[in-house]
Amino acid sequence: MIRPSRKNTMHARNRFRAGYDFEELTRASPGLASFVKPNPYGDASIDYGDPEAVKALNRALLAHAYALSEWDLPPGYLCPPIPGRSDYLHYLADLLGARDPRGIPRGPSVRVLDIGVGANCVYPLIGAREYGWSFVASETDPAACRWAAKLAAANAAVADLIECRLQSDPLQCFSGVIAPGEHFSASMCNPPFHASPEDAAAASRRKRRNLGGSTAASGALNFGGQSSELWCDGGELGFVRRMIAQSSEIPDRCGWFTTLVSKSEHLPRLYVELRKANAADVVTMGMAQGQKQSRILAWTFLPG
C-alpha cells in the first residue's frame, strides 16, 4: 500500500529547527568566526556561496550539536547541509518506530546500511550519535571510503559503530557489500541527482546564481561534489529504479529500503516499479529545509 505523506517542514526533533545561534557555534568551533558576518537584514550569517564557509559551518554544527569534534573534507567532495541530513535520520527513526511497540528503536542492534556514504560520512556520524545505531557505510570511490573511515575512527564516541566498505561495482547497491546472512533494519541513500556532467554543471550554475554568486564556467558547487556523487547513467530515476529491482532480489535482508528522491515527478514511475516488485508497503515522507523540498521513498517486502 502506498501512503504518501504531506509533511513539509523540518522534523520536530531536528536540533536545527530553530535556526543557528552563531555565537554558540563559534564557541564550539572557533574557526567559523572568520566567516560570520551580517547579512542584508543585519543578522549574523555566512556566505553560503563560499565552499570554505559552508564547510566551517558544518564543522561547527557537528561539534556543537553532536560533540563530533573531528570533521573535515578533502577538496572537491560533497559538503552536505547538516539539517537536511539530520531530518532524513529522524524520519527514518519514526519509520522504524512505527513497527516497534517500544517506540523509536535505539542502540547498536539497529543496523543501517548507508549506500554511497561519501567522504563526509555525515549520515553514520549523526545517526550513531543521535540514536546509537550501528552503520555499514558503502562507497564506490576508494579515496572517499578511506576518508569516511578516517572520520569515523577519529570520533571515539562513534568509532565502534561505523564500518566503511568499498563497493567495487558502481551499478550495484547491495551485492558485494552485504555479507552472507547479514541483515539490516534499514538502508538509506542520497542518490546522484543528475544524468550527465552537463546536467550537474547547469545545476551548479543555477545554485550559485540563486545564492548571488558567480555563474562562471568553473562549475564549482558551494557544496562541492565528485562525479560519482553528482551524476550517473539514468540520473536519479535510473539509480532508484535499479535499487528497487536489486532490493527485490534480497527482500528479507533489510527491514526497510529507503532513498531520497529530489524530484517529485519521479514518484509515479517509481511507484509503478514498486508494484511490479511486489513491495508489501510503500511510504513517502516529505521533508523541507527553507525553500528546498525533498522526500524519502521507503518500501518493505516484509509483512507489517
C-alpha positions in Angstrom: 0.0 0.0 0.0 1.3 3.5 -0.9 0.9 6.0 1.8 2.2 9.5 0.7 3.0 11.9 3.5 2.1 15.6 3.4 4.8 16.6 5.9 6.7 19.6 4.5 8.5 21.2 7.5 11.7 20.3 9.3 11.3 17.4 11.7 10.2 18.3 15.2 13.3 16.6 16.7 15.7 18.3 14.4 18.3 20.2 16.5 18.5 23.0 13.9 14.8 23.6 13.6 15.0 27.0 15.3 17.9 28.2 13.2 21.6 28.8 14.1 23.0 30.6 17.1 26.3 31.8 15.6 27.6 32.9 18.9 27.3 29.4 20.3 28.6 27.8 17.1 31.7 29.9 17.1 32.4 29.0 20.7 32.1 25.3 19.8 34.2 25.8 16.7 36.3 29.0 16.7 37.3 28.5 13.1 33.9 29.5 12.0 34.3 33.1 13.4 36.2 34.4 10.4 33.3 33.5 8.1 30.5 35.1 10.1 29.2 38.5 9.0 25.9 40.4 8.9 23.5 39.5 6.1 21.4 42.2 4.3 18.9 42.0 7.2 21.6 42.7 9.8 21.6 39.1 11.2 24.7 37.0 11.7 25.2 34.6 8.8 27.8 33.2 6.4 28.2 33.4 2.6 26.6 30.2 1.5 28.2 30.5 -1.9 31.6 30.1 -0.3 32.6 26.4 0.0 35.0 27.1 2.8 32.4 28.9 4.8 29.9 26.1 4.3 32.5 23.6 5.5 33.3 25.6 8.5 29.6 25.9 9.4 29.2 22.1 9.1 32.2 21.5 11.3 30.6 23.9 13.9 27.2 22.3 13.7 28.6 18.8 14.2 30.8 19.9 17.1 28.0 21.9 18.9 25.0 19.6 18.4 26.7 16.2 18.4 30.1 16.6 20.1 31.7 15.4 16.9 34.9 17.4 17.1 36.9 15.8 14.2 35.4 16.5 10.8 36.8 17.8 7.6 36.7 17.1 3.8 39.2 16.6 1.1 39.0 19.3 -1.6 36.1 18.9 -4.1 34.0 16.4 -2.2 30.3 16.9 -1.3 29.7 19.1 1.7 26.1 18.3 2.6 23.7 20.6 4.6 23.6 19.1 8.1 20.0 20.0 9.0 18.7 18.1 5.9 20.8 15.1 6.6 19.6 15.1 10.2 16.0 15.2 9.0 16.4 12.0 7.0 17.6 10.2 10.1 14.7 11.4 12.3 12.1 10.4 9.7 13.9 7.0 9.4 13.6 6.7 13.2 9.9 7.3 13.0 9.5 4.7 10.3 11.3 2.1 12.3 9.4 3.1 15.5 6.0 2.7 13.8 6.5 -1.1 13.8 8.2 -1.3 17.2 5.9 -1.5 20.2 8.6 0.2 22.3 8.7 3.2 20.0 11.8 4.6 18.3 14.5 1.9 18.5 17.9 2.9 19.8 21.2 1.3 20.2 23.7 -0.7 18.1 21.2 -3.6 17.4 19.6 -1.2 14.9 21.8 -1.7 11.9 21.7 0.7 9.0 23.3 0.4 5.5 24.2 3.8 4.0 24.6 3.4 0.3 27.1 5.9 -1.1 28.3 7.4 2.2 30.7 9.9 0.6 33.8 11.3 2.1 31.6 13.4 4.5 30.3 10.3 6.4 27.5 12.5 7.8 24.6 10.0 8.0 26.6 7.4 10.0 28.2 10.1 12.3 24.9 11.7 13.1 22.9 8.5 13.3 25.4 6.8 15.6 25.5 9.9 17.9 21.8 10.7 17.9 20.3 7.2 18.1 23.3 4.9 18.9 22.7 2.9 15.7 25.4 1.0 14.0 26.2 1.6 10.4 27.8 -0.1 7.4 28.7 2.7 5.0 29.4 1.7 1.4 31.2 3.8 -1.2 32.4 3.2 -4.8 35.2 5.9 -4.6 38.2 4.4 -2.7 39.5 7.8 -1.6 36.1 8.8 -0.2 35.8 5.4 1.5 39.2 5.8 3.2 38.4 9.4 4.3 35.0 8.4 5.7 36.7 5.6 7.7 39.2 8.1 9.0 36.5 10.4 10.2 34.6 7.6 11.9 37.8 6.4 13.7 38.7 10.0 14.7 35.5 10.4 16.7 35.9 8.0 19.6 32.2 8.1 20.7 31.1 6.5 17.4 34.2 4.8 16.1 32.9 1.3 17.1 29.5 1.9 15.4 30.7 2.7 11.9 32.2 0.3 9.3 33.1 1.5 5.8 33.1 -0.9 2.9 34.2 -0.4 -0.6 31.7 -1.2 -3.3 33.6 -2.3 -6.4 30.7 -2.2 -8.8 29.0 1.2 -9.2 25.9 -0.3 -10.6 25.2 -2.5 -7.5 23.6 -1.2 -4.4 23.7 -4.3 -2.2 25.6 -7.1 -3.9 29.3 -7.1 -2.9 28.5 -5.1 0.3 26.0 -7.1 2.3 27.8 -10.2 3.7 26.1 -13.6 3.6 23.5 -13.9 6.3 23.7 -10.2 7.2 20.5 -8.3 8.0 19.8 -4.6 8.3 17.0 -2.7 10.0 17.1 -0.2 7.1 19.1 1.1 4.2 19.4 4.7 3.3 20.7 6.6 0.2 21.3 10.0 -1.2 21.5 9.1 -4.9 23.2 11.0 -7.6 20.6 13.6 -8.9 21.9 14.2 -12.4 22.1 12.1 -15.6 25.3 13.7 -17.0 28.2 16.0 -16.1 26.5 18.7 -18.2 23.3 18.5 -16.1 25.4 18.7 -12.9 27.2 21.8 -14.2 24.0 23.5 -15.1 22.5 22.8 -11.7 25.7 24.2 -10.1 25.4 27.4 -12.1 21.7 27.8 -11.1 22.6 27.2 -7.4 25.4 29.8 -7.5 23.1 32.3 -9.2 20.4 31.8 -6.6 22.9 32.4 -3.9 24.1 35.5 -5.6 27.5 34.0 -6.6 29.3 33.9 -9.9 27.9 32.0 -12.8 31.4 31.5 -14.3 32.1 28.3 -16.2 34.2 26.8 -13.4 31.1 24.9 -12.3 32.2 24.8 -8.6 29.4 23.9 -6.3 29.2 25.6 -3.0 28.5 22.1 -1.6 31.1 20.5 -3.8 30.8 17.0 -5.2 32.7 14.4 -7.2 31.3 12.9 -10.4 30.1 9.8 -8.6 28.3 11.9 -6.0 26.5 14.1 -8.6 25.6 12.1 -11.6 25.1 8.6 -13.0 23.6 7.0 -16.1 19.9 7.5 -15.9 20.2 10.1 -13.2 18.2 9.8 -10.0 15.3 8.0 -11.7 17.6 5.3 -13.2 19.5 4.9 -10.0 16.4 4.4 -7.8 14.8 2.0 -10.3 18.0 -0.1 -10.2 17.8 0.0 -6.4 14.2 -1.2 -6.4 15.0 -4.1 -8.7 18.0 -5.1 -6.7 16.2 -4.9 -3.4 13.5 -7.3 -4.7 16.3 -9.9 -5.0 17.1 -9.7 -1.3 13.7 -9.0 0.2 14.4 -10.3 3.7 17.9 -8.8 4.2 16.6 -5.3 5.0 13.5 -4.3 7.0 13.0 -1.0 5.1 14.8 0.1 1.9 14.8 3.9 1.7 16.2 6.6 -0.5 16.0 10.4 -1.0 14.0 11.4 -4.1 14.7 15.1 -5.1 12.2 15.3 -8.0 8.6 14.7 -7.2 7.8 14.0 -10.8 9.8 10.7 -10.5 7.5 9.3 -7.9 4.7 7.9 -10.2 7.2 5.9 -12.2 8.9 4.6 -9.0 5.5 3.6 -7.6 4.9 1.5 -10.7 8.3 -0.2 -10.2 7.5 -0.9 -6.6 4.2 -2.5 -7.6 6.0 -4.7 -10.1 8.5 -5.7 -7.4 5.6 -6.7 -5.1 6.6 -4.4 -2.3 4.4 -5.1 0.8 4.2 -1.5 1.9 5.4 1.9 0.4 5.7 5.1 2.4 6.6 8.6 1.1 7.8 11.2 3.7 8.1 14.8 2.8 10.9 17.0 4.0 11.7 20.7 3.8 14.7 22.9 4.6 13.8 26.5 3.8 12.7 26.6 0.2 14.2 23.2 -0.6 11.7 20.4 -0.9 12.6 16.7 -0.9 11.1 13.4 0.1 12.1 10.0 1.4 10.8 7.0 -0.5 10.6 3.8 1.7 9.5 0.3 0.9 9.5 -3.1 2.5 8.8 -6.7 1.4 8.1 -7.8 4.9 4.5 -8.0 6.4 3.6 -5.4 8.9 
